[in-house]
Amino acid sequence: MIAPTQQAVAPAPRTLPDHISPSAAKSYLSCSLRFFFERVLRLPAPVSPSLHLGKAIHAGLQAFHLARWRGGNDSPEMLAGVFEVEFQRLEQEEGPVSWRDDKARTKAREDGLRVLAAYLDSGEAPTERPKAVEVPLDQKLDGLPVPLGGVIDLVTHDGVPVDFKSAAARPDPKQAAFDHEIQLVSYQLLVEGATGETPPSLDLVFLVKTKTPQVIRVSTPPADIARKSRVVGLLRLAVEGIAEGRFHPQPGMHCSWCPFRAECAAWPHGIRVAA
Ligand code: SF4
């Protein structure tokens, strides 16, 4: 738990972050105080089972896409092996994971293996060599005081940036595209900056952990000027808020899975904290 200190109460100098990523901006805009606990103070918190599983699935997908890119072993056995190793490694190195019990852990492990197998069978896995896998990009943009930075899971052979999500239920495509607009448009801006070409679409692929796993692609058209400027405006709001130390509670449904409720309840109104 944090206690306000003299240093914390003093007006914060304006300190710009090095860059802004779409995930940091989304996190800041969802709840700036949670962002502060998680990304500025880096308070320890138990890892949620869904976050843990999502990371292990992501590691399996990354190994598979890299194998497609390099022309290496892209077999289902390789993918399942990477997932199993990462599932254990992340538990040891980034845990503890807040499993309800051993049964929940076993189910999560099996869910991960099933959704990855479903992805390979789904027709959504790239058949041609991707342009890039896990590519870190950054880009200076008009109207944004620091560079936009991000790591794109996959850029397909025809230049489509793809982000993978694991989900417990089938997503509503319109809602999913709306929820992830900052990320999708940021990826477009990064791809355009790196290649000079506009992607034909901006894609999300959901790996859904239902009893029968589902793989759902949500494609949105590339953003026009209005969508881009809205997203750059949101990114700028996040940068300015972080730079000025504006961190405050923004209660909502997301509080149900926030690990910092005790710290939030002790939040002292009116202070600004240097990031
Ligand atoms: S409990 Fe809710 S308002 Fe408080 S920090 Fe967490 S997400 Fe933000």
Residues whose N, C-alpha, C, O or C-beta is under 5 A from the ligand:
A	BS01	SF4	C31 L33 R34 P249 Q250 P251 H254 C255 C258 F260 R261 C264
